[in-house]
Amino acid sequence: MDFRGSFKRDKTGWVLVILNLIMAVNSTLYFTTQLKAGWSGWLAMNSCAPSILVFSIGYLLNHRILMAVGAGCMFRFGTLGLLVFGWDGMNIIPQIGHILMTAAVFYFTARMIALGSAEEIIAAGCTALVLLYSEWQWGWFGRHPGIIEGLMRGALSPEMFK
C-alpha cells in the first residue's frame, strides 16, 4: 500500500496544522510550566497535544496512515472533548483547541473520501475506538482525586499536583 501517493498538501491543511500546533504548544507549556503537572500529568490531561503532533508529522511527511492515526486520536480527545468540557471560564481555551482538532478531523476525512482512501478512514476509526477503551488515563485520574473535578471546572492549580 502506498500511503504517500496522490495526497497533496494545500493551504487549508497548512492552516489547520499550524493552528493546531500552536494550541498544542500553548497547552503543553500551560501544563508543564504553570501547573507543573509533570510529564505523566501532562499526558493524562493533555492527550490532545501528542495527537496533534502525530497528525502534523503525518501531514508534513505526506504520510496518510500517520495522519489517520493522528485524526483518530484527535477525534477521541478533541471532538469528544467538545462534549465533555464546559464552555465557561478557562475551559474556553481548550474548547477552541477541540474545535480546531475537529476541523482537522473533518478535513482529513473529506480529503480521504475525495481520494477514495477507505483504508485511512478505517484506520482513524479503529484508532479512536481503541482509545475509547484506554484505561491508563482514567487510572491516572483515579490516583489523583480532585484533579478531574478541577479540570472539568477549569480550575486547576499547581498545588493539585503535589
PEMOJO-V698386 format. One record per backbone hydrogen bond with DSSP energy under -1.0 kcal/mol. NH is the residue of the N-H (numbers start at 1). CO is the residue of the C=O. If there is no record, write none. Layout:
# PEMOJO-V698386
((NH | CO) (NH | CO))
This chain:
# PEMOJO-V698386
((14 | 10) (15 | 11) (16 | 12) (17 | 13) (18 | 14) (19 | 15) (20 | 16) (21 | 17) (22 | 18) (23 | 19) (24 | 20) (25 | 21) (26 | 22) (27 | 23) (28 | 24) (29 | 25) (30 | 26) (31 | 27) (32 | 28) (33 | 29) (34 | 29) (35 | 30) (37 | 31) (42 | 38) (43 | 39) (44 | 40) (45 | 41) (46 | 42) (49 | 46) (51 | 47) (52 | 48) (53 | 49) (54 | 50) (55 | 51) (56 | 52) (57 | 53) (58 | 54) (59 | 55) (60 | 56) (61 | 57) (63 | 58) (64 | 3) (67 | 63) (68 | 64) (69 | 65) (70 | 66) (71 | 67) (72 | 68) (73 | 69) (74 | 70) (75 | 71) (76 | 72) (77 | 73) (78 | 74) (79 | 74) (80 | 75) (82 | 78) (83 | 80) (85 | 81) (91 | 88) (92 | 89) (95 | 91) (96 | 92) (97 | 93) (98 | 94) (99 | 95) (100 | 96) (101 | 97) (102 | 98) (103 | 99) (104 | 100) (105 | 101) (106 | 102) (107 | 103) (108 | 104) (109 | 105) (110 | 106) (111 | 107) (112 | 108) (113 | 109) (114 | 110) (115 | 111) (117 | 112) (118 | 116) (121 | 117) (122 | 118) (123 | 119) (124 | 120) (125 | 121) (126 | 122) (127 | 123) (128 | 124) (129 | 125) (130 | 126) (131 | 127) (132 | 128) (133 | 130) (134 | 131) (139 | 135) (140 | 136) (141 | 137) (142 | 138) (143 | 139) (147 | 144) (150 | 146) (151 | 147) (152 | 148) (153 | 149) (155 | 150) (160 | 157) (161 | 158) (162 | 159))
